[in-house]
Amino acid sequence: MYCEICGKEIPDQARYCKYCGAEQLSLLDYADEIYPRSPVRAPSPADGAQPPNMSKRRPPLIIVSVLVVIALICVGLWQFVLKGDKSDEEEPVNLFINGLIVAEDDRGRRGYVDKTGSYVISPQFDAAWPFYTDGLAVVEINDKCGYIDTTGRFVINPQFDFVGLFSDDGLAVVEVRDKWGFIDKTGSFVINPQFDDAWVFSSDGLARVKINDRCGYIDKTGSYVIEPQFDYAWDFSSDGLARVKINDRCGYIDKTGKYVINPQYDSVQGFLDTNVAAVEVDDKWGFIDKTGAYVVNPQYDEFWGFAENGLANVRIGEKWGFIDETGNLVIKPQFDFTWGFYNTDLAPVEVGGKWGYIDETGTLVISPQFDVPGFFDSNLAPVSIGGKWGFIDRSGKFVINPQYDGVWDFLDHDLAAVKIEDRWGLIDNKGRFVINPQFDSVGQEFSDDGYLVVIRGGKWGALDRKGNEVIPCLYSSFYYLPEKLSPIDY
């Protein structure tokens, strides 16, 4: 199989790309494209996670003793997508969807609880996914999947081996006896199961399918618009081009299947708003225009994605610098490492084994002095020195002295999660405890609807923005949380 993001070949069923670190959403993960299958845990290097080369928003920050650098790589940054591929607006990340969340009881059965923590749909399913915006949820009983409404009534009875969410066109991809097809909201087949693999229809009315190890594109009648011929294919982007791979070479096609840029690259990215795309040839990254002509010849040993300010980390030899969206160097390679600019105008950089911060001109505004850096959230950033964690302001001065064994950055600008020994609590931006350390683990961020997931005594619950325990810690688990809301075990 091939990475959905960087296009490199990776082992079948790999959860993470070993090259770019991106999580792989295979067809079996389709219903999890919004909500993961199980409580999210930090991927380890054994999972194949590497520092990413995609970026859109600032990663959640996991910080604990010497494991922090690995955690930063593995938990947050791999999820970013290339800036040129991002949607114009981010969807809210809520804990409750249609007022409900999936919870598991002590028997391992799953149901749905409301904002009071009461079961609205009793725990009865082997697996259950959150309700989507159409008011339907996928559930599994006795290895068969179907759909229920918010009363728990089956709208489509369990009969499929696996199912996906319904897209805006009212179609869902389903698996029956190892073949994939598409159903409507009555459960009737619109396109009979016939494909070895299939993806959801995109907004242009085309869906990728695979048969006999070749990928092509179909329309909503199931007819081939582009015959299966590629080793792998990606969805068409808004510019009408799609990346494809054949004979270990990547190129671009239009919607007729005609090559616009012939397959000649080891891997390719989508085109940015500046009409250039990053391509890799012989382990070097460069940039091409839409004719395939090089704008910047392949010269970068590593390329990470662009942050919101239009700058991306690149490595030449052993040093890191930054390029703009034309592919040209704007901050020359001079740092041992950098996490880049992620929703902030100050980037952590490593020099001689210590970390400091640069601004967008490359000027060191906070000299290298910290063992491990965090990102600035508002005006504070968590940093580690001497094995303890505290918070600095934008001048590099400690506002909250190093004293914690682990921290999350400020989850809601006013509250930060901190760890003392093996328990987590919440402090305000003055370092005063709002909730004393008592939790096994806490979520990475507050949800947009105002909840923080916590675990105490192995049981899951949730706090509101004031730190009140509004959902008691009674449940064996909450399932299929957006990754940024999930507690992390380490």
PyMOL commands that set and color helices and strands:
alter all, ss='L'
color gray80, all
select helices_A, chain A and resi 27-32+45-47+65-79+83-85+483-485
alter helices_A, ss='H'
color red, helices_A
select strands_A, chain A and resi 63-64+101-104+110-113+119-125+127-128+137-141+144-148+154-160+162-163+172-176+179-183+189-195+197-198+207-211+214-218+224-230+232-233+242-246+249-253+259-265+267-268+277-281+284-288+294-300+302-306+312-316+319-323+329-335+337-338+347-351+354-358+364-370+372-373+381-385+388-392+398-404+406-410+416-420+423-427+433-439+441-442+452-456+459-463+469-475+477-478
alter strands_A, ss='S'
color yellow, strands_A
deselect
rebuild
show_as cartoon
